[in-house]
């Protein structure tokens, strides 16, 4: 393992421990979650949705400071109040960061409910289910998001809940995009 891989592993361990210690309801989404489900890609951040509980967010801020993250007092709370995300940098390598937000749409609220508990580098962490990640990627719609969704469909082809995928895609207005990816994936 090179030093960059070691740094990222320690970054993940530090933030997971902080979140678990705080007791806040959270779910890991985005690029790190995509990697877990078998779509290798580089990322310098971990995207996380947390419950909108100001008391637990204050404790989370303290736990993050104790775990080597650069967090000002009420930084995450201010982002919650502004309905945006807070970027929290890791003081061992300021290229690595957490992007923390509370749910702003139904799909994000459901992510906190439907999450899976997994183990990463010996630490238990909560991660978004693949069907919701695919739909979120189709909503956001960048080239990277498209590639992530397609890669996950290819790798998880026999494990996905297609009824759930279709139901979410219909509700979120991305059914046509999903059908295109599903059709393309039949070639493999």
Backbone torsions as a table, in degrees:
resi	resn	phi	psi	omega
1	UNK	NA	127.0	177.9
2	UNK	-80.2	173.9	-174.3
3	UNK	-66.7	-32.1	177.6
4	UNK	-65.2	-42.8	177.4
5	UNK	-64.4	-40.4	178.1
6	UNK	-63.4	-40.2	177.0
7	UNK	-62.1	-45.9	-177.7
8	UNK	-65.7	-39.0	177.2
9	UNK	-61.6	-45.3	179.9
10	UNK	-66.2	-38.3	175.6
11	UNK	-56.8	-48.5	179.4
12	UNK	-62.0	-46.0	179.5
13	UNK	-60.3	-44.7	-178.4
14	UNK	-61.4	-46.9	-177.4
15	UNK	-72.0	-37.3	179.3
16	UNK	-62.3	-45.1	179.0
17	UNK	-60.6	-42.0	-179.7
18	UNK	-63.2	-45.9	-179.3
19	UNK	-64.6	-44.5	-179.4
20	UNK	-65.6	-38.5	179.6
21	UNK	-65.6	-35.2	-177.3
22	UNK	-70.5	-24.2	-178.4
23	UNK	78.3	7.3	-179.6
24	UNK	-74.2	146.3	173.7
25	UNK	-76.8	122.6	-177.2
26	UNK	-144.1	164.5	174.7
27	UNK	-148.3	134.8	176.9
28	UNK	-83.3	128.8	-179.2
29	UNK	-127.6	-171.9	169.7
30	UNK	72.6	-152.0	-171.4
31	UNK	-58.7	-40.9	179.4
32	UNK	-64.9	-40.2	177.8
33	UNK	-65.6	-40.7	177.7
34	UNK	-59.4	-43.3	176.9
35	UNK	-59.0	-43.6	-179.2
36	UNK	-58.3	-40.2	-177.7
37	UNK	-82.5	10.7	168.8
38	UNK	98.3	12.0	175.3
39	UNK	-106.1	89.5	-176.9
40	UNK	-60.7	131.1	175.3
41	UNK	-162.2	155.7	180.0
42	UNK	-86.2	148.6	176.4
43	UNK	-156.2	148.8	178.4
44	UNK	-112.1	6.4	-179.0
45	UNK	-137.9	163.9	172.7
46	UNK	-121.3	122.0	180.0
47	UNK	-93.2	130.0	-174.8
48	UNK	-137.9	135.1	172.3
49	UNK	-102.7	133.8	178.0
50	UNK	-122.8	156.3	176.4
51	UNK	-65.6	152.0	179.3
52	UNK	-87.7	79.3	-179.1
53	UNK	-132.7	102.1	-172.0
54	UNK	-60.0	-37.0	179.1
55	UNK	-62.8	-45.8	179.8
56	UNK	-70.7	-32.5	177.6
57	UNK	-65.6	-40.3	176.4
58	UNK	-60.9	-42.5	177.5
59	UNK	-65.7	-39.3	177.1
60	UNK	-59.1	-44.8	179.2
61	UNK	-57.0	-43.7	179.1
62	UNK	-64.2	-45.0	179.7
63	UNK	-62.7	-37.1	178.1
64	UNK	-66.6	-42.9	177.2
65	UNK	-59.2	-44.9	179.4
66	UNK	-64.6	-19.4	-178.1
67	UNK	-107.0	26.5	171.9
68	UNK	77.8	27.4	175.9
69	UNK	-108.4	147.5	-178.6
70	UNK	-91.1	99.3	-175.9
71	UNK	-129.2	126.2	172.6
72	UNK	-84.6	157.3	179.2
73	UNK	-59.7	131.5	178.7
74	UNK	66.2	14.9	-179.2
75	UNK	-61.6	-45.8	-179.4
76	UNK	-71.5	-39.3	179.2
77	UNK	-60.7	-41.1	177.7
78	UNK	-62.3	-40.9	177.6
79	UNK	-64.0	-40.1	177.9
80	UNK	-61.3	-46.4	-179.8
81	UNK	-62.8	-31.1	179.3
82	UNK	-89.6	0.0	-179.1
83	UNK	56.4	44.1	177.3
84	UNK	-131.4	-166.6	178.3
85	UNK	-111.1	161.7	177.2
86	UNK	-114.9	128.7	176.3
87	UNK	-95.9	118.2	-177.0
88	UNK	-113.5	119.4	-176.2
89	UNK	-92.2	149.2	179.0
90	UNK	-89.7	125.5	-172.8
91	UNK	-75.4	-4.7	175.2
92	UNK	-87.3	-18.3	178.8
93	UNK	-163.5	97.0	-171.6
94	UNK	-70.2	0.4	171.5
95	UNK	-77.6	-21.8	-177.8
96	UNK	-95.1	134.9	-176.2
97	UNK	-147.9	162.4	172.2
98	UNK	-105.9	135.6	170.3
99	UNK	-110.6	109.7	-172.5
100	UNK	-112.1	134.7	177.8
101	UNK	-149.3	163.5	171.1
102	UNK	-98.9	163.0	-177.5
103	UNK	-61.8	136.8	174.9
104	UNK	-122.1	-1.3	176.9
105	UNK	-148.1	161.6	-175.6
106	UNK	-55.9	-42.6	-179.1
107	UNK	-58.5	-36.6	178.5
108	UNK	-73.3	-36.0	175.4
109	UNK	-63.3	-42.0	179.7
110	UNK	-66.0	-32.3	179.2
111	UNK	-60.0	-37.8	178.1
112	UNK	-67.9	-27.8	-178.8
113	UNK	-85.6	-43.6	-171.7
114	UNK	-90.4	1.7	-174.6
115	UNK	-52.8	158.7	175.5
116	UNK	-112.3	146.1	172.8
117	UNK	-94.8	126.2	179.0
118	UNK	-131.0	176.7	175.8
119	UNK	-117.9	130.6	177.3
120	UNK	-129.1	120.0	-178.9
121	UNK	49.6	40.9	176.8
122	UNK	81.0	4.3	-179.4
123	UNK	-114.3	137.1	175.0
124	UNK	-78.5	134.6	-178.6
125	UNK	-143.4	152.8	178.7
126	UNK	-101.1	132.1	-173.9
127	UNK	-130.7	148.4	179.5
128	UNK	-67.9	145.5	178.3
129	UNK	-70.5	151.4	-173.2
130	UNK	-62.3	-36.3	-178.8
131	UNK	-61.5	-41.6	179.2
132	UNK	-68.8	-36.2	177.7
133	UNK	-63.1	-45.8	-179.6
134	UNK	-58.1	-46.1	-179.4
135	UNK	-65.5	-42.3	177.9
136	UNK	-60.0	-41.9	179.3
137	UNK	-63.4	-37.8	178.1
138	UNK	-69.7	-33.0	177.1
139	UNK	-66.1	-48.3	-175.5
140	UNK	-69.9	-41.3	163.9
141	UNK	75.8	12.4	175.4
142	UNK	-71.3	169.9	176.1
143	UNK	-59.0	-42.4	178.8
144	UNK	-61.9	-42.4	179.0
145	UNK	-61.9	-43.8	177.9
146	UNK	-59.4	-47.7	179.9
147	UNK	-62.4	-39.1	178.2
148	UNK	-62.4	-49.0	-178.7
149	UNK	-61.3	-46.1	-179.6
150	UNK	-62.8	-45.8	179.2
151	UNK	-60.5	-40.5	178.6
152	UNK	-66.6	-40.2	178.0
153	UNK	-61.6	-44.0	179.2
154	UNK	-62.7	-43.9	-175.1
155	UNK	-77.2	-28.2	-175.9
156	UNK	-109.8	17.4	-172.3
157	UNK	-44.7	-43.8	-176.0
158	UNK	-91.6	2.9	-176.5
159	UNK	-115.6	-10.6	-175.2
160	UNK	-78.2	150.1	173.1
161	UNK	-92.2	96.9	-174.2
162	UNK	-69.6	-29.1	175.1
163	UNK	-64.9	-43.6	177.3
164	UNK	-64.2	-43.8	178.4
165	UNK	-56.6	-48.8	-179.0
166	UNK	-63.9	-43.5	-179.8
167	UNK	-61.6	-46.0	179.0
168	UNK	-66.2	-42.4	-179.2
169	UNK	-62.9	-41.3	178.7
170	UNK	-62.8	-49.0	-178.3
171	UNK	-61.9	-38.7	-175.8
172	UNK	-89.3	-0.1	176.0
173	UNK	77.4	25.5	-179.4
174	UNK	-124.3	25.6	-177.5
175	UNK	-62.6	-41.1	179.9
176	UNK	-62.4	-42.8	178.1
177	UNK	-62.8	-42.6	179.4
178	UNK	-62.4	-46.3	-178.6
179	UNK	-60.8	-36.7	177.1
180	UNK	-63.3	-46.1	179.1
181	UNK	-64.0	-41.0	-179.8
182	UNK	-63.9	-40.9	177.8
183	UNK	-64.0	-45.2	179.1
184	UNK	-61.1	-36.8	-176.0
185	UNK	-71.8	-17.6	179.6
186	UNK	-66.8	-20.2	-179.5
187	UNK	-69.7	-16.4	-176.7
188	UNK	-113.9	NA	NA
